[in-house]
Amino acid sequence: MNNLLSWLASALVLAGALISLLGAIGILRLPDSYSRMHAASKAGVLGAVLLLGAVALASSGELALEALAGLLVLLASAPLAAHAIARAAHRAGIKPVLGPLGDELERDQREDP
C-alpha cells in the first residue's frame, strides 16, 4: 500500500509540475496582461493543488490537514486576487487585446450612472 502511495504521489508531482510549466509558458506567450493573468491564476492554482495533494499522499497523511488548509486558502484567494488585479488594470487604462465580443466591462461602466 505504501508503494502505491509513493507512485501516486510521484504522478501528482509530475502532473503538477507540468501544469505549472504550461502556465509559465502561457505567461510568456499570451498577448496581454489579462490573458497572462488568467494563465497564471488557473494553471498555477491547479498545479499547486496537485502538488499539495502529492504532499498529503507522500507524508502518509501526516501533513494532510496542513495540505488541505493550504489548498483551501489557495482556492479562495487566487481567483479573488486575479479579479481584483484585472479590475485595477482595467481602471488604470490598460487595454486588453479584444476579440469579436469586445470589452463588456467598459460597456457596463458606460451604462452605469
CORTAUR-V357980 format. One record per residue. RES is the residue in one letter. PHI is phi in degrees with one decimal (* if undefined). OMEGA is omega as a letter, one per 40 degrees, with the letter a starting at -180 (999 if undefined). Layout:
res=[RES;RES]
phi=[PHI;PHI]
omega=[OMEGA;OMEGA]
//
This chain:
res=[M;N;N;L;L;S;W;L;A;S;A;L;V;L;A;G;A;L;I;S;L;L;G;A;I;G;I;L;R;L;P;D;S;Y;S;R;M;H;A;A;S;K;A;G;V;L;G;A;V;L;L;L;G;A;V;A;L;A;S;S;G;E;L;A;L;E;A;L;A;G;L;L;V;L;L;A;S;A;P;L;A;A;H;A;I;A;R;A;A;H;R;A;G;I;K;P;V;L;G;P;L;G;D;E;L;E;R;D;Q;R;E;D;P]
phi=[*;-64.7;-65.7;-65.1;-64.1;-63.7;-65.7;-66.7;-63.5;-63.8;-64.5;-67.2;-63.3;-63.4;-63.8;-63.8;-67.5;-67.2;-67.9;-63.6;-63.4;-62.9;-63.8;-66.3;-65.5;-62.1;-62.6;-76.3;-97.5;-74.5;-78.6;-136.0;-64.9;-69.2;-66.1;-64.2;-64.9;-62.7;-63.0;-67.4;-74.3;-73.1;-70.2;-64.1;-68.1;-63.6;-62.7;-68.3;-62.3;-64.7;-67.3;-67.3;-63.5;-65.0;-62.2;-62.9;-73.1;-67.0;-88.2;55.9;89.2;-67.2;-107.8;-64.3;-66.9;-66.3;-64.9;-65.8;-64.3;-63.0;-63.2;-65.6;-63.6;-63.8;-66.8;-83.5;-92.7;-63.5;-65.2;-65.8;-66.3;-64.0;-65.4;-64.7;-68.3;-65.2;-65.8;-64.7;-65.0;-66.4;-68.0;-79.1;96.3;-75.7;-86.1;-80.7;-78.0;-90.2;-99.2;-69.3;-86.1;82.0;-110.9;-64.8;-65.1;-66.1;-63.6;-63.5;-70.0;-71.0;-77.6;-73.3;-71.1]
omega=[a;i;i;i;i;i;i;i;i;i;i;i;i;i;i;i;i;i;i;i;i;i;i;i;i;i;a;a;a;a;a;a;a;i;i;i;i;i;a;a;a;a;i;i;a;i;i;i;i;i;i;i;i;i;a;i;a;i;a;i;a;i;a;a;i;i;i;i;i;i;i;i;i;a;i;a;a;i;i;i;i;i;a;i;i;i;i;i;i;i;i;i;i;a;i;i;a;i;a;a;i;a;a;a;i;i;i;a;i;a;i;i;999]
//
